[in-house]
Amino acid sequence: MLAMPLLPIPPRLRPLPGLAPRDAKGRGVGARFASFATLVACAGLAASMAHAAAPSVVRVTALVDRVVLPLMRQRHIPGMAVGVIAGGRSYVLNYGVASTASGAPVDDATLFEAGSVTKTLTATLAAWAVARHRLDLDAPVQRYVPRLRGSAFGKVTILELGTYTPGGVPLQVPEGVHDRAQLLAYLRAWKPACAPGSCRTYSNIATGMLGVAAARSLHGSFAEAMQGRLLPALGMRHSWLRVPAGERAHYALGTTQDGKPVRMRRGELADEAYGLRTTAGDLLRLLRLNLDGRGLAPDLREALELTRTGHVRAGVLTQDLVWEQVPYPATLPALLEANSMRMILNAVPATRIDPPARPTPDAWIDKTGATNGFSAYVAMVPRLGVGIVLLANRNIPIDDQVRAAYSIVGDLKSLGGPR
């Protein structure tokens, strides 16, 4: 069992990039805290939240503590960063240590492995290419990756990649595939297990090739398109596919389920599918821009809306472009089922939504992520103007993350605001 501090570590107070702080002072709330978590003003969230007062930092801290501290004890999590959007404001609370080796506390600069939350940004890149008339969702992959021309995979559409419906592509890149040439050879030989569009099979390969096609349409590598263009455009200045030397001291040390220290080992399609390292503040910014894209360039705002457009129904969920949604008000059992291992590991019958369902405020929209030593969960409820980010440097069950987010959102509702 790991020995670790379980009290929140007071973070450095700072505004997030591009946002003006509402409260520049920490205010004591008892012996446990020297200051509050980062509090920044949001540039205006959903119109439905315009009349709702933001909860105080004291109340947000108390309700997050109530959920997160028992979870950390139960799962022996060394450190967590929790982000909350409520009442038009953003809050970041930091807990525990970033590394059990050094004892360095989690703070606003701590980088966590985002796992498959990376996929939401890959989808955003693809949607941005669509908005700029570089990528066509209905076009076959072979238009952008000519080496797949004539193969079954080459005929799969870009939309089918983004909704996990190519026809039964495996979850993981096969163990014997170590480079792009081997991957393309594997895909040329691939045969669908079901008709494209008829079944949903969650897949790193599908999202990975979505990213490859998007980058090709933008005439560059994926790393150039993501790190050099999209992340700066979103103002996500603390997110990395390759952690630079100056940021490595902020990179948290992960913990396997049996308590061993670990960091991600890269593989083919890692950048596109699960390779992002990021902060709670940067992921909150992504959620804020999805909740209210006013002020963004028109093509980027259109891209974010496209990622939240419903294209496929599969089981209890509606599959957007990578994002997944359940109608709101959402029940906990429905959210647990939508994020269950059954939905991750098994083929689920899928039905195309035609015409696609435009983004709705009445949805719980989320994405899970994990690597061997980290867990991530992000969710937003546009009707409430609420967003949640949970980052942990231990691999923990998805159910725990969903239950924690559901509890925090329920408590935020009880503080007031629109139902």
C-alpha positions as CSV (number, residue, x, y, z in Angstrom):
1,M,0.0,0.0,0.0
2,L,1.3,3.5,-0.9
3,A,1.8,6.0,1.8
4,M,0.6,9.4,0.6
5,P,-0.8,12.7,1.8
6,L,-4.5,12.8,1.3
7,L,-5.1,16.5,2.0
8,P,-5.3,18.9,-0.9
9,I,-2.1,20.7,-1.6
10,P,-2.7,24.4,-1.9
11,P,-2.0,25.4,-5.6
12,R,-0.4,28.4,-6.9
13,L,-3.2,30.9,-7.7
14,R,-3.1,32.1,-11.3
15,P,-5.5,32.9,-14.1
16,L,-5.8,30.6,-17.0
17,P,-4.5,31.9,-20.3
18,G,-6.7,34.5,-21.9
19,L,-9.1,34.8,-19.0
20,A,-9.3,37.6,-16.4
21,P,-9.2,36.5,-12.7
22,R,-12.3,37.3,-10.6
23,D,-10.6,36.6,-7.3
24,A,-6.9,37.2,-6.9
25,K,-6.6,36.3,-3.2
26,G,-6.7,33.0,-1.3
27,R,-9.1,33.1,1.6
28,G,-8.5,30.7,4.5
29,V,-11.1,28.0,5.2
30,G,-9.6,26.4,8.2
31,A,-6.3,24.8,9.1
32,R,-6.2,22.4,6.1
33,F,-5.9,25.2,3.5
34,A,-3.5,28.0,3.0
35,S,-5.3,29.1,-0.2
36,F,-8.0,28.0,-2.5
37,A,-7.8,26.3,-5.8
38,T,-7.3,28.3,-8.9
39,L,-10.4,30.4,-9.6
40,V,-10.9,32.2,-12.9
41,A,-13.8,33.9,-14.6
42,C,-15.1,32.3,-17.8
43,A,-15.9,34.5,-20.7
44,G,-19.6,33.5,-20.5
45,L,-21.0,30.0,-20.7
46,A,-24.3,28.8,-21.9
47,A,-27.0,31.4,-22.0
48,S,-29.0,29.3,-19.6
49,M,-26.4,29.9,-16.9
50,A,-26.2,33.7,-17.4
51,H,-28.5,34.3,-14.4
52,A,-27.0,31.7,-12.1
53,A,-24.7,32.9,-9.4
54,A,-21.3,31.1,-9.3
55,P,-20.9,29.0,-6.2
56,S,-18.2,30.1,-3.8
57,V,-14.8,28.5,-3.8
58,V,-15.5,27.3,-0.2
59,R,-18.6,25.4,-1.3
60,V,-17.0,23.9,-4.4
61,T,-14.0,22.8,-2.4
62,A,-16.1,21.2,0.2
63,L,-18.3,19.3,-2.2
64,V,-15.3,18.1,-4.3
65,D,-13.4,17.1,-1.1
66,R,-16.4,15.0,0.0
67,V,-16.2,12.9,-3.2
68,V,-12.4,12.9,-4.0
69,L,-10.8,12.3,-0.7
70,P,-12.6,9.0,0.0
71,L,-11.9,7.9,-3.6
72,M,-8.2,8.6,-3.1
73,R,-8.1,6.6,0.1
74,Q,-10.1,3.7,-1.4
75,R,-8.0,3.4,-4.6
76,H,-4.7,4.5,-3.1
77,I,-4.3,7.4,-5.6
78,P,-1.1,9.4,-5.0
79,G,-2.5,12.6,-6.6
80,M,-5.4,14.1,-8.4
81,A,-6.3,17.4,-10.2
82,V,-10.0,18.2,-10.4
83,G,-11.5,20.9,-12.6
84,V,-15.0,22.2,-12.2
85,I,-17.0,24.7,-14.3
86,A,-20.1,26.1,-12.6
87,G,-21.9,29.4,-12.7
88,G,-19.6,30.8,-15.4
89,R,-16.4,30.2,-13.4
90,S,-13.7,27.6,-13.5
91,Y,-12.1,26.0,-10.4
92,V,-9.0,23.8,-10.2
93,L,-8.4,21.8,-7.0
94,N,-5.1,19.9,-6.6
95,Y,-4.6,16.9,-4.2
96,G,-1.7,14.7,-3.1
97,V,1.5,14.2,-4.9
98,A,2.6,14.2,-8.5
99,S,5.3,11.6,-7.8
100,T,5.6,9.1,-4.9
101,A,9.4,9.1,-5.7
102,S,10.0,12.8,-5.2
103,G,7.0,13.8,-3.1
104,A,6.4,16.8,-5.3
105,P,2.8,18.1,-4.8
106,V,0.2,18.2,-7.6
107,D,-0.1,21.8,-8.7
108,D,-1.6,23.8,-11.6
109,A,1.4,22.9,-13.8
110,T,1.3,19.1,-13.2
111,L,1.0,17.1,-16.4
112,F,-1.1,14.0,-16.4
113,E,-1.4,11.4,-19.2
114,A,-4.8,12.0,-20.7
115,G,-5.2,8.5,-22.4
116,S,-8.1,8.4,-24.7
117,V,-9.3,11.9,-23.8
118,T,-6.7,12.6,-26.5
119,K,-9.3,11.3,-29.0
120,T,-11.5,14.4,-28.4
121,L,-8.8,16.6,-29.7
122,T,-8.1,14.3,-32.6
123,A,-11.8,14.6,-33.5
124,T,-11.5,18.4,-33.1
125,L,-8.6,18.4,-35.5
126,A,-10.6,16.4,-38.1
127,A,-13.7,18.6,-37.6
128,W,-11.5,21.7,-38.1
129,A,-10.3,20.2,-41.4
130,V,-13.9,19.7,-42.4
131,A,-14.8,23.3,-41.5
132,R,-11.9,24.5,-43.6
133,H,-13.1,22.3,-46.5
134,R,-10.0,20.1,-46.4
135,L,-11.7,16.9,-45.2
136,D,-15.0,15.3,-46.2
137,L,-16.7,13.1,-43.6
138,D,-18.3,11.0,-46.3
139,A,-15.2,10.4,-48.3
140,P,-13.3,7.1,-48.1
141,V,-10.1,6.9,-46.1
142,Q,-8.2,6.0,-49.3
143,R,-8.7,9.6,-50.6
144,Y,-6.3,10.8,-47.9
145,V,-4.2,7.7,-47.4
146,P,-3.6,6.4,-51.0
147,R,-1.7,3.3,-49.9
148,L,-5.0,1.9,-48.7
149,R,-6.6,2.3,-52.1
150,G,-8.5,-0.8,-53.2
151,S,-8.6,-2.4,-49.7
152,A,-11.7,-2.9,-47.5
153,F,-10.3,-0.4,-45.0
154,G,-9.6,2.1,-47.7
155,K,-13.4,2.2,-48.5
156,V,-14.3,3.0,-44.9
157,T,-15.5,6.6,-44.6
158,I,-14.0,9.3,-42.4
159,L,-17.2,9.5,-40.4
160,E,-17.1,5.8,-39.7
161,L,-13.6,6.2,-38.3
162,G,-14.8,9.0,-36.0
163,T,-17.8,7.0,-34.7
164,Y,-16.0,3.7,-34.3
165,T,-18.2,2.1,-37.0
166,P,-15.7,0.9,-39.7
167,G,-16.9,-2.7,-39.3
168,G,-15.1,-4.3,-36.4
169,V,-11.6,-2.8,-36.2
170,P,-9.8,-4.0,-33.1
171,L,-9.3,-1.9,-30.0
172,Q,-5.5,-2.0,-30.0
173,V,-2.8,-1.9,-32.7
174,P,-1.6,-5.5,-32.9
175,E,1.6,-6.3,-31.0
176,G,3.6,-7.0,-34.1
177,V,2.9,-3.6,-35.6
178,H,5.7,-1.1,-34.7
179,D,5.7,1.5,-37.5
180,R,3.5,3.1,-40.1
181,A,4.5,0.8,-42.9
182,Q,3.5,-2.3,-40.8
183,L,0.3,-0.6,-39.8
184,L,-0.8,0.1,-43.4
185,A,0.1,-3.4,-44.4
186,Y,-2.1,-4.7,-41.6
187,L,-5.0,-2.4,-42.6
188,R,-4.7,-3.4,-46.3
189,A,-5.2,-7.1,-45.2
190,W,-8.0,-6.3,-42.7
191,K,-11.5,-7.6,-43.4
192,P,-14.6,-6.3,-41.7
193,A,-16.4,-8.4,-39.2
194,C,-19.7,-6.6,-39.8
195,A,-20.9,-4.2,-42.5
196,P,-19.4,-0.7,-42.1
197,G,-21.8,1.5,-40.2
198,S,-23.7,-1.4,-38.6
199,C,-21.7,-2.0,-35.4
200,R,-19.8,0.1,-33.0
201,T,-16.4,-1.2,-31.8
202,Y,-14.4,1.2,-29.8
203,S,-10.9,1.4,-31.3
204,N,-7.6,3.2,-31.0
205,I,-7.0,2.2,-34.6
206,A,-10.1,3.9,-35.9
207,T,-9.4,7.2,-34.1
208,G,-5.8,7.0,-34.9
209,M,-6.5,6.7,-38.7
210,L,-9.0,9.6,-38.3
211,G,-6.1,11.7,-37.1
212,V,-3.8,10.4,-39.9
213,A,-6.4,11.3,-42.5
214,A,-7.1,14.7,-41.0
215,A,-3.4,15.6,-40.9
216,R,-2.9,14.5,-44.5
217,S,-5.8,16.7,-45.5
218,L,-4.0,19.6,-43.9
219,H,-0.7,18.7,-45.7
220,G,1.4,18.0,-42.6
221,S,2.1,15.5,-39.9
222,F,-0.3,14.8,-37.1
223,A,2.2,16.3,-34.6
224,E,2.5,19.4,-36.6
225,A,-1.2,19.8,-37.0
226,M,-2.0,19.1,-33.4
227,Q,0.9,20.6,-31.5
228,G,1.7,23.4,-33.9
229,R,-1.8,24.5,-34.9
230,L,-4.8,23.2,-33.1
231,L,-3.6,23.3,-29.5
232,P,-2.4,26.9,-29.8
233,A,-5.6,27.9,-31.5
234,L,-7.6,26.5,-28.6
235,G,-5.3,28.3,-26.1
236,M,-4.2,24.9,-24.6
237,R,-0.6,26.0,-23.9
238,H,0.2,23.3,-21.4
239,S,-0.6,20.2,-23.5
240,W,2.0,18.1,-25.2
241,L,2.4,15.1,-27.5
242,R,6.2,15.3,-26.7
243,V,6.9,16.8,-23.3
244,P,9.6,19.4,-23.8
245,A,12.7,19.5,-21.6
246,G,11.5,22.5,-19.8
247,E,8.2,20.8,-18.8
248,R,9.5,17.4,-17.7
249,A,9.7,18.4,-14.1
250,H,6.0,18.9,-14.1
251,Y,5.2,15.4,-15.6
252,A,3.5,13.3,-13.0
253,L,4.7,9.7,-12.2
254,G,1.9,7.2,-12.9
255,T,1.0,4.2,-10.7
256,T,-0.1,0.8,-11.9
257,Q,-3.0,-1.0,-10.3
258,D,-0.5,-3.0,-8.3
259,G,1.3,0.1,-7.1
260,K,4.3,0.2,-9.4
261,P,5.6,3.5,-10.9
262,V,5.1,3.8,-14.6
263,R,4.8,6.2,-17.5
264,M,3.4,5.6,-21.0
265,R,5.4,3.7,-23.5
266,R,4.7,5.0,-27.0
267,G,3.4,2.9,-29.8
268,E,2.1,3.3,-33.3
269,L,-0.9,5.8,-33.4
270,A,-0.1,6.9,-29.8
271,D,-0.2,10.6,-30.7
272,E,-3.6,10.3,-32.4
273,A,-5.3,8.0,-29.9
274,Y,-3.9,8.3,-26.4
275,G,-0.6,10.2,-26.2
276,L,-1.5,13.7,-24.8
277,R,-0.1,14.9,-21.6
278,T,-2.0,17.9,-20.2
279,T,-3.2,19.8,-17.2
280,A,-6.6,20.1,-15.6
281,G,-6.6,23.8,-16.6
282,D,-6.1,23.0,-20.2
283,L,-8.9,20.4,-20.3
284,L,-11.2,22.8,-18.5
285,R,-10.5,25.3,-21.3
286,L,-11.5,22.7,-23.9
287,L,-14.8,22.1,-22.0
288,R,-15.4,25.9,-21.7
289,L,-14.9,26.4,-25.4
290,N,-17.3,23.6,-26.1
291,L,-19.9,25.1,-23.7
292,D,-19.6,28.5,-25.2
293,G,-17.5,29.1,-28.3
294,R,-18.2,32.8,-28.6
295,G,-15.0,34.6,-29.4
296,L,-13.5,31.8,-31.4
297,A,-12.8,32.0,-35.1
298,P,-15.9,30.8,-37.0
299,D,-14.2,27.7,-38.4
300,L,-13.0,26.6,-35.0
301,R,-16.4,27.1,-33.4
302,E,-18.0,25.1,-36.2
303,A,-15.4,22.4,-35.6
304,L,-16.3,22.1,-31.9
305,E,-20.0,22.0,-32.7
306,L,-19.4,19.2,-35.2
307,T,-17.6,17.1,-32.6
308,R,-20.8,17.2,-30.5
309,T,-23.1,16.3,-33.4
310,G,-24.8,12.9,-33.0
311,H,-24.2,10.5,-35.8
312,V,-24.8,7.0,-34.5
313,R,-27.0,5.4,-31.8
314,A,-25.4,2.4,-30.1
315,G,-26.9,0.9,-27.0
316,V,-27.7,3.6,-24.4
317,L,-25.4,6.2,-26.0
318,T,-25.4,8.6,-28.9
319,Q,-22.0,8.5,-30.6
320,D,-20.8,11.9,-31.7
321,L,-17.5,12.5,-33.4
322,V,-15.6,10.7,-30.6
323,W,-17.6,12.4,-27.8
324,E,-20.3,10.2,-26.4
325,Q,-23.6,11.4,-24.9
326,V,-26.5,10.3,-22.9
327,P,-29.8,12.3,-22.7
328,Y,-29.9,14.7,-19.8
329,P,-31.3,14.3,-17.1
330,A,-29.1,11.2,-17.1
331,T,-29.4,8.4,-14.6
332,L,-26.2,7.0,-13.0
333,P,-27.0,3.5,-14.4
334,A,-27.3,4.8,-17.9
335,L,-23.9,6.6,-17.6
336,L,-22.3,3.5,-16.1
337,E,-23.6,1.4,-19.0
338,A,-22.5,4.0,-21.6
339,N,-19.0,3.9,-20.2
340,S,-18.9,0.2,-19.4
341,M,-16.3,-2.3,-20.4
342,R,-19.0,-4.0,-22.5
343,M,-19.2,-0.8,-24.7
344,I,-15.4,-0.7,-24.9
345,L,-14.6,-4.3,-25.6
346,N,-17.6,-5.6,-27.5
347,A,-19.3,-4.9,-30.8
348,V,-22.6,-3.1,-30.3
349,P,-25.3,-2.8,-33.0
350,A,-25.3,0.7,-34.4
351,T,-27.8,2.8,-36.3
352,R,-26.9,5.9,-38.4
353,I,-28.8,9.1,-37.4
354,D,-29.9,10.7,-40.6
355,P,-29.9,13.7,-40.6
356,P,-27.3,14.0,-37.9
357,A,-28.6,15.3,-34.5
358,R,-27.4,18.9,-33.9
359,P,-25.7,19.6,-30.6
360,T,-28.2,19.7,-27.8
361,P,-28.0,21.3,-24.3
362,D,-29.9,18.4,-22.9
363,A,-27.1,15.8,-22.9
364,W,-24.4,14.5,-20.6
365,I,-21.4,14.5,-22.9
366,D,-18.2,12.7,-21.8
367,K,-15.0,10.8,-22.6
368,T,-12.9,8.5,-20.5
369,G,-9.2,7.9,-20.8
370,A,-6.5,5.7,-19.2
371,T,-3.0,4.6,-19.6
372,N,-1.3,1.9,-17.4
373,G,-0.6,4.5,-14.7
374,F,-3.1,7.3,-15.2
375,S,-6.9,7.8,-15.4
376,A,-8.8,10.7,-16.9
377,Y,-12.5,11.6,-17.2
378,V,-14.1,14.7,-18.7
379,A,-17.8,15.5,-18.9
380,M,-20.0,18.5,-19.6
381,V,-23.7,19.2,-19.3
382,P,-24.6,22.2,-21.5
383,R,-28.0,22.7,-19.9
384,L,-26.3,23.4,-16.6
385,G,-23.2,25.1,-17.9
386,V,-21.3,22.5,-15.9
387,G,-18.0,20.8,-16.8
388,I,-15.9,18.3,-14.8
389,V,-12.3,17.2,-15.2
390,L,-10.9,14.3,-13.2
391,L,-7.2,13.5,-13.6
392,A,-5.4,10.9,-11.4
393,N,-1.9,9.4,-11.5
394,R,-3.2,5.9,-10.9
395,N,-5.2,3.6,-13.2
396,I,-8.6,3.2,-11.5
397,P,-11.9,1.7,-12.6
398,I,-14.0,3.8,-15.0
399,D,-17.0,3.3,-12.8
400,D,-15.3,5.2,-9.9
401,Q,-14.7,8.2,-12.2
402,V,-18.2,8.3,-13.5
403,R,-19.7,7.9,-10.0
404,A,-17.5,10.7,-8.7
405,A,-18.4,13.1,-11.6
406,Y,-22.1,12.3,-11.2
407,S,-21.9,13.0,-7.5
408,I,-20.1,16.3,-8.0
409,V,-22.6,17.5,-10.7
410,G,-25.5,16.5,-8.4
411,D,-24.0,18.6,-5.6
412,L,-23.4,21.5,-7.9
413,K,-27.1,21.4,-8.9
414,S,-28.1,21.5,-5.2
415,L,-26.2,24.8,-4.9
416,G,-28.7,26.5,-7.2
417,G,-29.1,27.5,-10.8
418,P,-31.2,26.1,-13.7
419,R,-32.3,22.5,-13.6
